[in-house]
Amino acid sequence: MTIEERVGERSTAHRQVVTSEAIERFAKAVGSKMRAEAPPTYMTTLRAAEFELFRKLGIPLASILHAEQQYSYEPGGIPAGSEVEFVSVFKSFAQKRGKSATLSFLEFETDVYRLDGGERRRSGSSLTTIVVRGELP
Amino acid sequence: MSAPMDVPFLTVITVTREHLREYAAASGDQNPIHLDDELARANGLPGVIAHGMLTAGLMAERSQAWVKEVLGAEWEMSRFNTRFRSMVFPGDEISIGGLAKPGADEWTLDLKARNQKGEAVVTGSAAFRKVK
């Protein structure tokens, strides 16, 4: 099966508690004063589902460059102490011939949900575009 | 409707290896191209490069700080898009600014992160809606 034929493949569902310590550490790293809720780009810490797909597709982490990132946010954000669930899907694949190597562009979409009091509420989504230089497995 | 407004460029960071280690720990992105010169070089890079999302995170914060200061605290981010255009290396000084444009019920900030040579390393946009 070629990598192109694997478009549509989904990760398993990942769950994580967004602790106030994790928010504080991330906020400090990006110069944010937010503490009660996660800063907007905190969603990047929820990439375990994407990384699972990179592994399944056989793409070595060190060969990956981040090309684009898009986020959308539902009202309410991710308050400290929330449990979130996220799942990624391999959304698209394209190749371009660069000057010295073939460049592969892969998109991964991740939906993030908050699990509060038995409710599962959409919190936001992420679209990551990565570029891989050279041959893919 | 208000007129577009400048978001002044402010220097937000001079990147150090310590920043990259801190960001790797905080974000969970332990890709060795950000932490290990030898591995970065083995992957065709001149040495370690900063996480694109570190600059993007600083851009999101620059936009939030401007919105809070100029428009007020009742606006929240609804979308944030970034494109990583050039690599950022330890020692690079990054400044972020751009233009804020009003819409019917949202503001959009078109932003640029520049290095000390004036090159755009990350471009992006942040949309803000009024909190209901």
HADDOCK unambig.tbl for C-alpha pairs under 7 A between the chains (distance, minus, plus):
assign (segid A and resid 22 and name CA) (segid B and resid 26 and name CA) 7.00 0.50 0.50
assign (segid A and resid 25 and name CA) (segid B and resid 26 and name CA) 5.60 0.50 0.50
assign (segid A and resid 26 and name CA) (segid B and resid 26 and name CA) 4.83 0.50 0.50
assign (segid A and resid 26 and name CA) (segid B and resid 27 and name CA) 6.53 0.50 0.50
assign (segid A and resid 29 and name CA) (segid B and resid 22 and name CA) 6.28 0.50 0.50
assign (segid A and resid 29 and name CA) (segid B and resid 23 and name CA) 5.52 0.50 0.50
assign (segid A and resid 29 and name CA) (segid B and resid 26 and name CA) 6.89 0.50 0.50
assign (segid A and resid 30 and name CA) (segid B and resid 54 and name CA) 6.51 0.50 0.50
assign (segid A and resid 30 and name CA) (segid B and resid 57 and name CA) 5.45 0.50 0.50
assign (segid A and resid 30 and name CA) (segid B and resid 58 and name CA) 5.21 0.50 0.50
assign (segid A and resid 31 and name CA) (segid B and resid 58 and name CA) 6.64 0.50 0.50
assign (segid A and resid 31 and name CA) (segid B and resid 61 and name CA) 6.99 0.50 0.50
assign (segid A and resid 32 and name CA) (segid B and resid 61 and name CA) 5.98 0.50 0.50
assign (segid A and resid 40 and name CA) (segid B and resid 60 and name CA) 6.93 0.50 0.50
assign (segid A and resid 41 and name CA) (segid B and resid 57 and name CA) 5.60 0.50 0.50
assign (segid A and resid 44 and name CA) (segid B and resid 27 and name CA) 6.53 0.50 0.50
assign (segid A and resid 45 and name CA) (segid B and resid 27 and name CA) 4.64 0.50 0.50
assign (segid A and resid 45 and name CA) (segid B and resid 28 and name CA) 5.86 0.50 0.50
assign (segid A and resid 61 and name CA) (segid B and resid 31 and name CA) 6.05 0.50 0.50
assign (segid A and resid 62 and name CA) (segid B and resid 31 and name CA) 5.94 0.50 0.50
assign (segid A and resid 62 and name CA) (segid B and resid 32 and name CA) 6.20 0.50 0.50
assign (segid A and resid 62 and name CA) (segid B and resid 33 and name CA) 5.94 0.50 0.50
assign (segid A and resid 62 and name CA) (segid B and resid 43 and name CA) 6.79 0.50 0.50
assign (segid A and resid 63 and name CA) (segid B and resid 43 and name CA) 6.41 0.50 0.50
assign (segid A and resid 66 and name CA) (segid B and resid 52 and name CA) 6.63 0.50 0.50
assign (segid A and resid 66 and name CA) (segid B and resid 84 and name CA) 6.90 0.50 0.50
assign (segid A and resid 67 and name CA) (segid B and resid 83 and name CA) 6.03 0.50 0.50
assign (segid A and resid 67 and name CA) (segid B and resid 84 and name CA) 5.21 0.50 0.50
assign (segid A and resid 68 and name CA) (segid B and resid 82 and name CA) 5.68 0.50 0.50
assign (segid A and resid 68 and name CA) (segid B and resid 83 and name CA) 4.37 0.50 0.50
assign (segid A and resid 68 and name CA) (segid B and resid 84 and name CA) 5.88 0.50 0.50
assign (segid A and resid 69 and name CA) (segid B and resid 81 and name CA) 5.73 0.50 0.50
assign (segid A and resid 69 and name CA) (segid B and resid 82 and name CA) 5.24 0.50 0.50
assign (segid A and resid 69 and name CA) (segid B and resid 83 and name CA) 6.47 0.50 0.50
assign (segid A and resid 70 and name CA) (segid B and resid 80 and name CA) 5.80 0.50 0.50
assign (segid A and resid 70 and name CA) (segid B and resid 81 and name CA) 4.17 0.50 0.50
assign (segid A and resid 70 and name CA) (segid B and resid 82 and name CA) 6.27 0.50 0.50
assign (segid A and resid 71 and name CA) (segid B and resid 79 and name CA) 5.55 0.50 0.50
assign (segid A and resid 71 and name CA) (segid B and resid 80 and name CA) 5.13 0.50 0.50
assign (segid A and resid 71 and name CA) (segid B and resid 81 and name CA) 6.16 0.50 0.50
assign (segid A and resid 72 and name CA) (segid B and resid 78 and name CA) 5.73 0.50 0.50
assign (segid A and resid 72 and name CA) (segid B and resid 79 and name CA) 4.33 0.50 0.50
assign (segid A and resid 72 and name CA) (segid B and resid 80 and name CA) 6.47 0.50 0.50
assign (segid A and resid 73 and name CA) (segid B and resid 78 and name CA) 4.91 0.50 0.50
assign (segid A and resid 73 and name CA) (segid B and resid 79 and name CA) 6.04 0.50 0.50
assign (segid A and resid 74 and name CA) (segid B and resid 78 and name CA) 6.81 0.50 0.50
